[in-house]
């Protein structure tokens, strides 16, 4: 688990660094088809940040089971359908 969280922090920092580079760095001079590469790098940065959250807080198969859920149902409000 410690290795997974360390990897998550490294991926998070790399994603943030890539995002800052795309926003404030060299790609401002890119024109034409290179703008698509800039867009792809921005999406990659967001993907890396999302992946780091998945690495840090992995979901377990037990999270999807709602069979033994004993919490009460939420109260209905005035905008809920009857």
C-alpha positions in Angstrom: 0.0 0.0 0.0 2.9 2.4 0.7 4.4 1.7 -2.7 1.0 2.4 -4.3 0.6 5.7 -2.5 4.2 6.8 -3.3 3.4 6.1 -7.0 0.2 8.1 -6.7 2.1 11.1 -5.3 4.7 10.8 -8.1 2.0 10.6 -10.8 0.2 13.5 -9.2 3.2 15.7 -9.2 4.1 14.8 -12.7 0.6 15.6 -13.9 0.6 18.9 -12.1 4.0 19.7 -13.6 2.8 18.8 -17.1 -0.3 20.9 -16.6 1.7 23.9 -15.5 4.1 23.5 -18.5 1.2 23.3 -20.9 -0.4 26.5 -19.4 2.6 28.6 -18.7 5.4 27.0 -20.8 6.6 26.5 -24.3 3.3 25.4 -26.1 2.2 29.0 -26.4 4.2 29.2 -29.6 2.6 26.1 -31.1 0.3 26.8 -34.0 -1.6 24.7 -36.5 -1.6 20.9 -35.9 0.7 21.3 -32.9 -2.3 22.9 -31.1 -3.9 19.4 -31.1 -0.8 18.1 -29.4 -1.1 20.9 -26.8 -4.7 19.8 -26.2 -3.7 16.2 -25.9 -1.0 17.1 -23.4 -3.6 19.0 -21.4 -5.9 16.0 -21.4 -3.0 13.7 -20.4 -2.3 16.0 -17.5 -5.9 15.7 -16.3 -5.7 11.9 -16.8 -2.6 11.6 -14.7 -4.1 13.6 -11.9 -7.2 11.3 -12.1 -5.1 8.2 -12.1 -3.2 9.4 -9.1 -6.5 9.7 -7.2 -7.3 6.2 -8.3 -4.0 4.9 -7.1 -4.2 6.7 -3.8 -7.8 5.6 -3.0 -8.5 2.3 -4.8 -12.0 1.0 -4.8 -12.5 -2.5 -3.5 -15.0 -5.1 -4.8 -16.9 -4.8 -1.4 -17.7 -1.1 -2.1 -20.3 -2.1 -4.7 -22.4 -4.4 -2.5 -25.5 -2.7 -1.2 -27.1 -5.9 0.1 -26.1 -5.4 3.7 -26.7 -1.6 3.7 -28.5 -0.8 7.0 -28.6 3.0 6.5 -32.0 4.5 6.3 -33.4 5.8 3.1 -33.0 9.6 2.6 -36.0 11.8 3.4 -38.0 13.0 0.5 -38.2 16.6 -0.3 -40.9 18.9 -1.8 -39.4 18.5 -5.3 -39.4 14.7 -5.2 -42.0 12.8 -7.3 -44.7 11.0 -5.3 
